[in-house]
Amino acid sequence: MTQERVDVAIVGGGMVGMATALACRERGLSVTVVDPGGIREAASYGNAGVISRGSIIPVAGPGILKKLPRYALNREVAMRVDYGSLLAVAPWLIAFLRRCNEASLREAAAALDPLCAAAYDEHWRIAGEIGARDLIQRRGWVKLYRSDAAFEGSALERELLSHHKIAFEVIDGAELPQFEPALKRRYAKAVWHTETGSVRDPGGLVQAYEAAARHRGVTILAGRARTVVDDAEGARIDLEGGGAVTARTVVIAAGAAAHDLTRTMGYRLPLAAERGYHRHFVDAGEHKLSRPIHDTGGSYVVSPMNAGLRLLSGVELARRDAPPNLTQITAVEADARQTLAMGETVEETAWHGSRPSTPDGLPVIGRAPRHRNVVFAFGHGHIGLSTGPITGRLVAEIVIGAPVSLPIAPFSPGRF
């Protein structure tokens, strides 16, 4: 099918895409979203649901290099490399390792700080407008350290949080049973990120955005983009199987799928599908977990969700279409059961999906270098759900030619 030209056509119906659709409609633009459908396939569905003020620390850091031999041999549960995918992820991996130093870490933190500072308020504003505030709470989240040495090893992170005036409290291990009675394991220290929010059903929140977008006149087409080209009056999305969507501006907010799509347009961006796994369990504890926790020693996160306790494993570097490997989620399940009273599994098998990751840990937001009517909005890594709404606002400002409300120069597609 071929539609009449709209003001904005968006490739991708996850959090970033739907937030962009709402922001553009807010500014009076006609909008079409192209997405293959199925919220369970999206990274917006499968994440920890954390809207973190403190998510300014990229994955690439100086501590990675000393662990590199163990990572390379798949002896650390925090990261697994699918060696069948090594050729595909090699450009990203080389660029990532170049960023594993303190100077790059500080640079990335400074760039991410304004984006993360605005994230919760934008979530709360939109959730209020669409009737979804019941899905969001603000009780913070907790990073747990099993030893004093592990806590001291994270001193740089706390120094950066303080530098950027991000509130947190250090909790001594002896006080943790009173603070979070659901914890069975004893920890040496914890850091409570007090300004952080969380979502009890990330997929449900994206679906609420979609319902609001439809109600406000956004057209949502079930389809997959084959390529995007500039044309005389704007840009055109050519669809797999035939047909096209034409618009004055096309926004690519396709998450990890943006890697293949932008290659059809002649770009070679170092994007990786940073895959993750999760599984839900019945919260069988006398005391229920009240906020998300990150056991830094076990390399897992547990978030209380409407569906149960969502257990999330570490990073897997693999192609998006590589067969799932349950090694990490199986290992952390056994460990997490020593921390929380986790009952039976809620679903038959673990979920897996792909985060769109850049080597420097910064999203890609801005006009495409060689396509004047195309805007990129992807590569958010672990913070896509968190910063999706504020990204949508920034993209809408770019589309209408207004001054952007936050600095986005560090996120420029041209930096690669």
N, C-alpha and C positions, 0 to 999 in steps of 0.2 A: 504494500500500500504506500501511497505517497500523500502526505498531508499538505494542507495549505501552510505557508511559511508562518512560523510563530516567532515571538521575540527571542525566546530562550529554549533550547533543547538540551536536556541533561542526560548524559549517559551514566546510569548507575542510580539504583534506588535504595541504597543504604542510608546511614545517618547523614553523611555529608550531602548526598544527592537530594534527599528529601528536605533537609534543612535549607539547601540552596533553592529548591523549588518554592518553599514557603516564603523565603526572604525576597525572591524575585516577584512573587505575587503581591507581597506587601507593598512593593513599589509599582504596582500596576501593570506588570509585564505579563504577557501570555506565555504559558510554560507547558512543555511536553517533556515527560520523563520516559526514557527508554531503558527497560530492565528486563532480564529474562525471567524474573520472578523467583519466589522461594526464599523467604527471609532466613530459613535455616542454613542456607549456603553462604550467607554474608558474614563477614567479620563483625559487623554491627550486632549480630545475634549472639556470637559465641564468646564475647569478651567477659572480663571480670565485672563490668558494670560500674567501674570507678570513675567518678568525675573529679580528677585529682588536681588540686591547686599545685601540688608539688611534683607533677610529672614533667619537670624541666631537665631531668638527667637522662641523656640518651644512653642506649645500650652500649655504644662504643665508649670505652673508658680505659684508663691506664691499667686497671686491674685485669683486663682481659688477656693481655699478652703473657703474663706469667702462668695463666691457666691454659694457654693455647695447646701445649702438647696433650693434655688430658682431653680437651675439647676435640682435638684432631682424632684421637683414638676412641671417641664416644664413651669416655669414662666419667663424664660429668652429666648428671641428670638434667642440669639447667639448659644444656644445649646438645642437640644431636644433628649430625650431618648425614644426609642421605647421599652416599657417594655415587649413586646412579644419577644424581642431579648436579654433581659437582661442576661440570662444564657449564651448565646453565647459570649457576649462581656465582661462578668465578669472578666476573667483573665487579659484582656487588661486594664480594668478599675481599678482594684486593683493595678496593676503595675504603671499605669498612676498617680494615686493619691499619690503614694510614691515619684514621681518625682516632685511634686508640691511644690518646695522649691527653694530658691535663689541659693544654691550651685549647684543643678542639672541644673538649668537654665544657670548658667555661664559655667558649664562644656559642656553643649550641644552647646552653642553659640561658644565656642572656637573650638569645633569639626567641626561645620558647616561652620565656616568662610572661610577656604581655598576653600571649595567646591563652596560656593556662590561667592567668589571672582573671580573664573575662569569661572563662568557660562556664562556671557554675551559674552565674547570674543570667547568662543568655539561655541556658537550659531551663532555669526556673521561670524566666519570663515566658518562653514559648510554651512550656508545660502548663502554665496557668491559662494561657489563651486557648489551648486545645483540650483542656480538662484532663491532663495526665500527671498532675502533681502527686497523686497517690503512689506513683511508681518511684518517686525520688525521695530520699532522706539524706540528712546531713549530720551523720554521727562520726564522720572521719573514717580513716582506715589505719591499720596498725602494721608496722614492720617489726618482725620478731627476730631476735638474735640469740643464738644458743650459747654463746660464750662472750665473755668480756672482750676477748681478742677480736672476735667477729664484729662486735660493736665498734671498737676502736678503729677497725679497718674501714669503716664507713664514715670516718670523720670528715672527709672531703665533701661528701654529699650533704652533711648537716651544715658545713660551712657555707656551701652554696645556697642552701635554703635560707640561712640567716642573712646572707648577703642580699638576697632578693626579697627579704622581709616576708617569708612564707612561714606561717605559724606552725609550730610543732611542740610537743612535750615529750620529754624522756621519762619513761616509767621504769622503775627498778623492778627486777624480777620478782622480788618478794611482794610487790604491790599488785602484780598482774592478776592473781586469783580474785581480788576484789574488783578490779577494773573490768575484766572479761572472764567471768566464772566458767564459761564453756571450755576454756583451755585446760586440757589434762596434763600436757607436757610442761615442764618447768623451763623457763627461759631466763637468761642472765639480764637482758635489757629489752626494751621495746621503744619504738618511736611512734607516737600517735600524731598523725597528720590531721589536725583538728578542723581545717577548713575544707576538707574533702567531702564530696557527696558520693552517693552510690545509687544505682538503679536496680530495682528488684526484678525487673523483666526487661532486659535491653531490647530483645526482639519485639516485645509488646510496645515499647516506647517508639521504635521505628514505625510499627504498624499504626500507632496513633498519629504520627506525623503524616503517614501516607493517607489515612482517612481524612485528616484535616486538609491536606493538599487537594484531594479529590473534591471535598466539600467546597473549597474555594476556587474551583474551576481548573485545576491542573489536570491535563490529560496524561494518563499513564498507559504506555504501550508495552505489551509483553513482546520483547524481541531482543536480539543480540546485535550489537554494532559490529560491522565488518571493518569499516574504516571511516575516517572523517576527512572531508576535503573542503577547502575554501571554494566558494563560488562567487558569482558577480555581486550578489546582494547579501552575502553572509557566509554561512557554512552549511554543509550537508552531511548527515549521518546516513551512510549506506548500510542497509541491514542484511544480515545473513538470510539467504533464501529469497532475496529480492525486496524491492521497496526502499523508500528513503524518507527521512524527516529533514525538512529544511528549516533553518532559523537564521535570525540575524546574528545570534551568538550561540555557539555550542560549548557546553561545559562538560569536561570529562571528569567525572567523579566516580570512576569505576573500580576503585580500590585496587586489589592486586591484579585484576584483569586489565588495568591501564597499561601494564607492561607490554602485553602483546598488541593492544590496540594502538599505542603510540608508535610501536615499531612499524606498523603498516603506514604510518604517516611520515616515516623517515627519521624518527628519533631513536637514539640509543641511550636511554636513561638507565642508570645503574639501579634498577628496582629489583627487589627480591620478594618472593612469597615466603614470608616468615611464618611458618605454620604453627598452629597451636591446637591443643586438645582440651576438652572438658567433659565432665560427667557429673550428673546430679545424684545425690544421696539423701535419704531421709535423715533429718536432724533428730537423732535419737537421744540427745543429751537432756539431762534434767534442767540444765540452763541452756538456753538457745543462744547461738552466736548472734551478736547484735550488730556487727559491722564486718566488712571485709578484712582479712588478715593475709599477710605475706610472710611465710616462714622462709627467711633468707637462707637458712642452713639446709632446708629441705627442697628449696627451689620450686615451691608451689604456692598458689593463692587459693584461698577458700572464701567464697562470697555467699552470704545468705540471700537466696532468691525465692520467689514465689513457688518455683518448682522444687525447692529443696536446697541443700548445700551444694553449690557449684564448685567443684574442684578443678583447677586449671594447672596444667603442666607447663614446662618451659618451652624454649624455642626449638623448632625443627627447621633446618635449612633444606628445603626440597622444592622441586617443581610443584606447581599447583595441582597437577594431574597425577602426581606420584601416588602409588598405593599407600593407604594409611599404615602407620607403624605404631602400635600401642605400647611400645617399650616404656616411654616416659610416663604416660598416664598410669600405667600399671605399677610402676615403681613408686610414684608419689602417692598413690592410693594407700599402699601398705604403710608408708611413712605417716601420712595424714591421719590415719586411724589411731596413731599413738598420740595425736594432738587433740582430736575432737571425737565425740561419740557419733560416728557416722553409721547409719543403718544400711538397709538394702539399697541397691541402685534403683533409680527411678526409671531409666530407659535401658533398652537391651544392649546398646553399644555406645561407645564414646563418640562425641561429636568431634569433627576436625574441620578446620578452615584456615584461610590464608590472610595474614596481615600484609598490607602493602608497605614495604620497608625501604627506606633510603639509607645509604651508608652513614650519613651524618646525623640521622635521627630527626631531620626536619622535614615537614611536609613540602609538597610542591604546589604552590599557589601563585597563579599569575597567568598572564597571556602567553600562549605558546610562541616560542621564538620565531617560527617561520609560518605561522597560521594566524593572521591578524584577527580573525573572528572566532578563535578558539581559546578558551580559558581552561587551564589545568587546575584540578583540585583533588589531589590524591597523595599517597605516600605518607599517611599519618601514623603508620606503625601501630604502637600500643595505645595511641591517644585519639583514635578516630571517633569513638563514641563520645569521649570527653569534649573534644574541641570541634565536633561536627557542626553544632549550631552556630558557633562564632565564625567558623570557616564559611558557612553559608551566607552570613551577613557580609563578610568581606568580599566574597565572590559577587554577590548582588551589587555591591558598590563598584566593583571593577566593571561589571557589565554596563551599568548606567553611566559610567564615567565620573562618578563622584569621588571625592577624596576618601581614601580608605581610613577607617577609624582606628586601625592598629598598624604598626610597622610591619611590612611584609617583604621588604627587600631581601632578607636572608632566605626566604622561601622561593625565590625566583627560579623558574625553570632554566634560565640561562646559566645558573651556577655550575651546571654539569658540562 
